């Protein structure tokens, strides 16, 4: 059985043995690519909600611009601390900015 979130994202052809061994062997690669897509979408969504450019976002929230660029391109995935930080930025960007200006 396939993972429901990955089923619609599969780029493999729909052959008769679609659910066969070839599908099972490709599972880790698909999971990694889905994680990269989800991570990239998270970064883009949070930055879009703030209305800032990449450079402005990186400067405002003290994130390395090169790291942010790589995250948005899906080249690297954020760790759990960065995901939590992005969640807080998404929900209360002005509170995060205020906290960072007092540091």
DRENKOLMI-221066 format. One line per 5 residues: their letters; for each residue y, z, x of N, C-alpha, C, O. Coordinates in nm, 3 decimals, always signed. Atoms other than C-alpha are relative to their C-alpha. Layout:
BEGIN
A	Y:Z:X:Y:Z:X:Y:Z:X:Y:Z:X | ...
//
This chain:
BEGIN
XXXXX	-0.119:+0.000:+0.085:+0.000:+0.000:+0.000:+0.124:+0.000:+0.088:+0.125:+0.065:+0.193 | -0.122:+0.010:-0.080:+0.348:-0.080:+0.129:+0.099:+0.107:-0.041:+0.091:+0.163:-0.150 | -0.108:-0.094:+0.026:+0.647:+0.148:+0.150:+0.097:-0.066:-0.098:+0.142:-0.177:-0.071 | -0.083:+0.066:+0.101:+0.862:+0.081:-0.162:+0.139:-0.040:+0.049:+0.192:-0.142:+0.003 | -0.133:+0.036:-0.048:+1.193:+0.080:+0.025:-0.003:-0.119:+0.094:+0.096:-0.191:+0.107
XXXXX	+0.011:+0.109:-0.096:+1.065:-0.168:+0.279:-0.047:-0.129:-0.065:-0.026:-0.237:-0.010 | +0.058:+0.117:+0.064:+0.898:-0.404:+0.034:+0.105:-0.109:-0.021:+0.079:-0.225:+0.010 | -0.101:+0.101:+0.027:+1.220:-0.581:-0.066:+0.069:-0.049:+0.126:+0.137:-0.152:+0.123 | -0.065:+0.038:-0.125:+1.339:-0.599:+0.295:-0.093:-0.080:+0.092:-0.053:-0.118:+0.202 | +0.096:+0.070:-0.085:+1.030:-0.773:+0.428:+0.038:-0.146:+0.014:+0.072:-0.212:-0.084
XXXXX	-0.030:+0.139:-0.026:+1.092:-1.109:+0.592:-0.126:-0.079:+0.028:-0.120:-0.195:+0.070 | +0.125:+0.069:-0.019:+0.726:-1.195:+0.614:-0.026:-0.089:-0.120:+0.020:-0.062:-0.230 | +0.032:+0.089:+0.111:+0.593:-1.481:+0.405:-0.098:+0.070:-0.092:-0.176:+0.156:-0.050 | +0.088:-0.060:+0.101:+0.412:-1.388:+0.087:-0.131:-0.076:-0.002:-0.152:-0.163:-0.086 | +0.129:+0.067:-0.007:+0.064:-1.499:+0.184:-0.101:+0.076:-0.083:-0.073:+0.185:-0.134
XXXXX	+0.105:-0.064:+0.079:-0.261:-1.417:+0.008:-0.039:+0.134:+0.058:-0.073:+0.226:-0.016 | +0.037:-0.127:-0.062:-0.334:-1.142:+0.260:+0.124:+0.083:+0.036:+0.125:+0.152:+0.138 | -0.127:-0.069:-0.023:+0.019:-0.999:+0.236:-0.019:+0.150:+0.022:+0.053:+0.211:+0.101 | +0.022:-0.143:-0.012:-0.118:-0.648:+0.201:-0.114:+0.033:+0.098:-0.161:+0.146:+0.102 | +0.112:-0.016:-0.092:-0.386:-0.696:+0.467:+0.039:+0.066:+0.131:+0.147:+0.125:+0.141
XXXXX	-0.020:-0.067:-0.129:-0.415:-0.572:+0.828:+0.128:-0.041:+0.071:+0.191:+0.043:+0.137 | -0.122:+0.044:-0.068:-0.124:-0.782:+0.957:+0.119:+0.081:-0.050:+0.208:+0.116:+0.028 | -0.108:-0.079:+0.059:+0.106:-0.594:+0.722:-0.002:+0.142:+0.056:+0.102:+0.196:+0.093 | +0.011:-0.137:-0.050:-0.025:-0.255:+0.836:+0.040:+0.009:+0.147:+0.100:+0.107:+0.189 | -0.035:-0.001:-0.142:+0.017:-0.348:+1.202:+0.150:-0.010:+0.022:+0.200:+0.039:+0.123
XXXXX	-0.144:+0.019:-0.018:+0.384:-0.438:+1.149:+0.081:+0.116:-0.057:+0.203:+0.116:-0.045 | -0.071:-0.110:+0.065:+0.472:-0.115:+0.968:+0.100:+0.071:+0.091:+0.215:+0.085:+0.050 | -0.098:-0.072:-0.082:+0.636:+0.072:+1.264:+0.123:-0.084:+0.031:+0.234:-0.032:+0.031 | -0.115:+0.086:-0.029:+0.856:-0.227:+1.351:+0.091:-0.011:-0.121:+0.213:-0.006:-0.108 | -0.081:+0.008:+0.122:+0.969:-0.261:+0.990:+0.074:+0.130:-0.025:+0.190:+0.128:-0.066
XXXXX	-0.064:-0.130:+0.022:+1.041:+0.111:+0.966:+0.119:+0.014:+0.094:+0.225:+0.061:+0.052 | -0.110:-0.008:-0.095:+1.255:+0.094:+1.281:+0.115:-0.089:-0.043:+0.231:-0.047:-0.036 | -0.108:+0.090:+0.040:+1.449:-0.207:+1.154:+0.068:+0.052:-0.125:+0.190:+0.039:-0.139 | -0.062:-0.055:+0.119:+1.503:-0.040:+0.817:+0.091:+0.117:+0.037:+0.201:+0.129:-0.017 | -0.082:-0.113:-0.044:+1.630:+0.276:+0.990:+0.131:-0.050:+0.063:+0.237:+0.008:+0.040
XXXXX	-0.119:+0.056:-0.063:+1.872:+0.064:+1.194:+0.095:-0.053:-0.106:+0.217:-0.034:-0.096 | -0.083:+0.052:+0.108:+1.997:-0.108:+0.878:+0.064:+0.115:-0.077:+0.183:+0.110:-0.107 | -0.052:-0.115:+0.075:+2.035:+0.223:+0.694:+0.106:+0.074:+0.080:+0.208:+0.116:+0.025 | -0.096:-0.068:-0.086:+2.214:+0.383:+0.989:+0.130:-0.077:+0.009:+0.239:-0.020:-0.002 | -0.118:+0.085:-0.008:+2.451:+0.090:+1.026:+0.079:+0.005:-0.131:+0.201:+0.011:-0.130
XXXXX	-0.065:-0.005:+0.131:+2.523:+0.095:+0.652:+0.073:+0.133:-0.021:+0.181:+0.136:-0.078 | -0.064:-0.131:+0.011:+2.599:+0.468:+0.667:+0.132:+0.002:+0.075:+0.233:+0.046:+0.021 | -0.121:+0.000:-0.082:+2.851:+0.423:+0.948:+0.108:-0.087:-0.065:+0.223:-0.045:-0.077 | -0.096:+0.092:+0.063:+3.017:+0.124:+0.778:+0.059:+0.062:-0.127:+0.180:+0.055:-0.149 | -0.047:-0.058:+0.125:+3.037:+0.305:+0.443:+0.102:+0.112:+0.024:+0.207:+0.116:-0.039
XXXXX	-0.089:-0.113:-0.029:+3.195:+0.619:+0.587:+0.133:-0.051:+0.055:+0.239:-0.006:+0.012 | -0.124:+0.053:-0.058:+3.446:+0.422:+0.793:+0.081:-0.076:-0.106:+0.203:-0.066:-0.109 | -0.068:+0.075:+0.105:+3.527:+0.195:+0.497:+0.072:+0.095:-0.096:+0.184:+0.067:-0.138 | -0.063:-0.098:+0.089:+3.598:+0.501:+0.279:+0.128:+0.058:+0.059:+0.219:+0.095:-0.014 | -0.121:-0.053:-0.063:+3.854:+0.620:+0.532:+0.109:-0.106:+0.010:+0.227:-0.073:+0.023
XXXXX	-0.097:+0.109:-0.013:+4.022:+0.277:+0.549:+0.047:-0.023:+0.142:+0.150:-0.087:+0.164 | -0.040:+0.011:-0.140:+4.035:+0.294:+0.928:-0.076:-0.111:+0.072:-0.188:-0.145:+0.034 | +0.069:+0.094:-0.088:+3.952:+0.033:+1.191:-0.098:+0.079:+0.086:-0.095:+0.202:+0.087 | +0.093:-0.068:-0.090:+3.676:+0.110:+1.439:+0.074:+0.088:+0.099:+0.038:+0.204:+0.119 | -0.075:-0.075:-0.100:+3.927:+0.218:+1.701:+0.070:+0.121:-0.059:+0.069:+0.229:-0.001
XXXXX	-0.070:-0.111:+0.067:+4.129:+0.431:+1.458:-0.099:+0.110:-0.039:-0.072:+0.229:-0.022 | +0.102:-0.097:+0.042:+3.813:+0.596:+1.323:-0.052:+0.078:+0.119:-0.064:+0.201:+0.113 | +0.051:-0.066:-0.121:+3.681:+0.669:+1.671:+0.101:+0.101:+0.054:+0.065:+0.213:+0.091 | -0.104:-0.090:-0.051:+4.012:+0.821:+1.779:+0.022:+0.119:-0.094:+0.032:+0.233:-0.049 | -0.028:-0.106:+0.097:+4.069:+1.019:+1.458:-0.109:+0.106:-0.003:-0.080:+0.225:-0.020
XXXXX	+0.111:-0.095:+0.013:+3.724:+1.177:+1.457:-0.073:+0.027:+0.132:-0.183:+0.082:+0.134 | +0.049:-0.029:-0.135:+3.668:+1.192:+1.833:-0.144:-0.046:+0.025:-0.229:+0.029:+0.073 | +0.129:+0.063:-0.026:+3.372:+0.958:+1.849:+0.024:-0.108:+0.104:+0.120:-0.185:+0.092 | -0.013:+0.101:-0.104:+3.325:+0.741:+2.158:+0.001:-0.139:-0.064:-0.092:-0.173:-0.137 | -0.009:+0.134:+0.063:+3.438:+0.387:+2.057:-0.120:-0.090:+0.030:-0.163:-0.166:-0.057
XXXXX	+0.117:+0.083:-0.034:+3.149:+0.220:+2.242:-0.123:+0.046:-0.077:-0.203:-0.036:-0.122 | +0.113:-0.056:+0.075:+2.900:+0.452:+2.075:+0.011:-0.041:-0.147:-0.088:-0.079:-0.209 | -0.022:+0.038:+0.139:+3.054:+0.381:+1.733:-0.033:-0.148:-0.020:-0.098:-0.184:-0.119 | +0.028:+0.144:+0.009:+3.037:+0.005:+1.796:-0.151:-0.025:+0.000:-0.201:-0.103:-0.081 | +0.145:+0.017:-0.008:+2.670:+0.028:+1.895:-0.069:+0.051:-0.126:-0.168:-0.008:-0.171
XXXXX	+0.056:-0.052:+0.125:+2.595:+0.239:+1.587:+0.020:-0.101:-0.112:-0.074:-0.128:-0.188 | -0.028:+0.095:+0.106:+2.762:-0.013:+1.357:-0.078:-0.129:+0.014:-0.111:-0.194:-0.086 | +0.080:+0.120:-0.024:+2.573:-0.300:+1.516:-0.149:+0.025:-0.021:-0.229:-0.069:-0.021 | +0.140:-0.034:+0.018:+2.246:-0.115:+1.458:-0.078:+0.001:+0.130:-0.201:-0.001:+0.128 | +0.066:-0.001:-0.130:+2.173:-0.109:+1.831:-0.058:+0.137:+0.034:-0.158:+0.148:+0.105
XXXXX	+0.049:-0.137:-0.018:+2.129:+0.268:+1.830:+0.007:+0.070:-0.135:+0.078:+0.027:-0.225 | +0.000:-0.077:+0.124:+2.063:+0.524:+1.560:+0.064:+0.136:+0.024:+0.047:+0.195:+0.130 | -0.064:-0.131:-0.017:+2.264:+0.840:+1.502:-0.103:+0.112:-0.004:-0.205:+0.102:-0.073 | +0.087:-0.117:+0.009:+2.101:+1.176:+1.563:+0.039:+0.078:-0.126:+0.136:+0.044:-0.193 | -0.024:-0.074:+0.125:+2.088:+1.430:+1.281:+0.136:+0.069:-0.002:+0.196:+0.084:-0.108
XXXXX	-0.131:-0.065:-0.006:+2.405:+1.606:+1.400:+0.110:-0.100:-0.036:+0.204:-0.066:-0.109 | -0.101:+0.101:+0.032:+2.606:+1.282:+1.382:-0.008:-0.041:-0.147:+0.095:-0.064:-0.210 | +0.015:+0.030:+0.143:+2.462:+1.203:+1.037:+0.068:+0.109:-0.083:+0.137:+0.078:-0.180 | -0.064:-0.110:+0.071:+2.575:+1.548:+0.921:+0.152:-0.008:+0.013:+0.224:+0.012:-0.084 | -0.143:+0.013:-0.024:+2.919:+1.498:+1.079:+0.059:-0.113:-0.084:+0.166:-0.098:-0.144
XXXXX	-0.047:+0.113:+0.080:+2.956:+1.159:+0.909:+0.001:+0.033:-0.148:+0.089:-0.012:-0.222 | +0.004:-0.043:+0.140:+2.857:+1.313:+0.577:+0.121:+0.085:-0.034:+0.181:+0.069:-0.140 | -0.118:-0.086:+0.021:+3.131:+1.574:+0.611:+0.127:-0.086:+0.003:+0.217:-0.067:-0.080 | -0.116:+0.090:-0.005:+3.382:+1.305:+0.712:+0.012:-0.079:-0.130:+0.121:-0.096:-0.183 | -0.001:+0.079:+0.123:+3.282:+1.100:+0.408:+0.049:+0.081:-0.119:+0.120:+0.029:-0.205
XXXXX	-0.036:-0.084:+0.114:+3.331:+1.392:+0.171:+0.139:+0.064:+0.012:+0.205:+0.088:-0.089 | -0.129:-0.069:-0.018:+3.642:+1.551:+0.324:+0.066:-0.042:+0.131:+0.079:+0.039:+0.223 | -0.056:+0.048:-0.127:+3.806:+1.335:+0.593:+0.125:+0.076:+0.044:+0.143:+0.099:+0.164 | -0.123:-0.071:-0.037:+4.139:+1.520:+0.581:-0.029:+0.141:+0.051:+0.043:+0.191:+0.137 | +0.037:-0.133:-0.049:+3.970:+1.857:+0.629:-0.051:-0.010:+0.144:-0.020:+0.074:+0.228
XXXXX	+0.051:+0.020:-0.136:+3.789:+1.723:+0.937:+0.115:-0.029:+0.096:+0.121:+0.026:+0.206 | -0.117:+0.032:-0.086:+4.113:+1.576:+1.075:+0.081:+0.126:+0.027:+0.123:+0.149:+0.141 | -0.076:-0.124:-0.017:+4.293:+1.908:+1.017:-0.071:+0.094:+0.097:-0.007:+0.156:+0.182 | +0.077:-0.087:-0.090:+4.014:+2.099:+1.191:+0.007:-0.050:+0.144:+0.015:+0.030:+0.237 | -0.004:+0.057:-0.135:+4.022:+1.861:+1.488:+0.139:+0.014:+0.065:+0.148:+0.021:+0.187
XXX	-0.134:-0.015:-0.056:+4.401:+1.893:+1.529:+0.027:+0.142:+0.045:+0.117:+0.165:+0.127 | -0.020:-0.139:-0.041:+4.374:+2.270:+1.564:-0.085:+0.036:+0.121:-0.070:+0.145:+0.177 | +0.088:-0.027:-0.115:+4.112:+2.244:+1.841:+0.072:-0.027:+0.130:+0.015:-0.011:+0.237
//
